[in-house]
């Protein structure tokens, strides 16, 4: 039971990184993305490949994962965000599709549907992180650092400018703000942080394949953000705790996998519909304005 709880906390930490980083786009910049699972996968594959082929280990892979995620998203963001409207949604969907196709078909690099086995466990100061209990500390620490980075960004002048762009892009541009530059920067930062979750996942599971990074996974990560609440940075973290508990609870009911998977999707969809009617602002609700008193 303790090992089971440790595994749950590791996965909550990984999905907290993914959801909090995505909320930088959805909640604070007003940019909707369908490519966060692709970024998650880029981080996982980049980290795994440099560890397996170059011997850089977990920490080198973590850095490469962040860089790869930022570069991939920036290549899509720079042209698409220059056009007014919701073109980035379409562009992000295209990125998700292209990246997943690369994972499946570039067999010389990714080993295709067979995936990449034998990904090494992390080591911290020569101490091997080789079980879920140890991995909880590592994953939770990186999740906490990710949260702290996002909190600092959103409470800085950069974050206030982002919210101004979200609320009224034309007014922000009229004050001299480089709207496109700010949007590209936040997309790159969000993707770099999200890719860290992929690196953690790859070295925790020690095996990855393309099925973990599908469009359905992107929708699930988005669900964490919406259910938890986009107007508070901690909202997606709460969403991760709640939605990840559902499949774990189903395991205790001894439901066959063929039934549990579609049941899980039905529950997720039902919760989203319920919250849209009952509490559209999410579990944590709206942030209260600060008092000047």
PyMOL commands that set and color helices and strands:
alter all, ss='L'
color gray80, all
select helices_A, chain A and resi 2-29+36-53+57-80+87-105+107-110+112-114+132-154+157-167+169-174+179-205+210-213+215-228+235-252+257-278
alter helices_A, ss='H'
color red, helices_A
select strands_A, chain A and resi 116-117+123-124+127-128+207-208
alter strands_A, ss='S'
color yellow, strands_A
deselect
rebuild
show_as cartoon
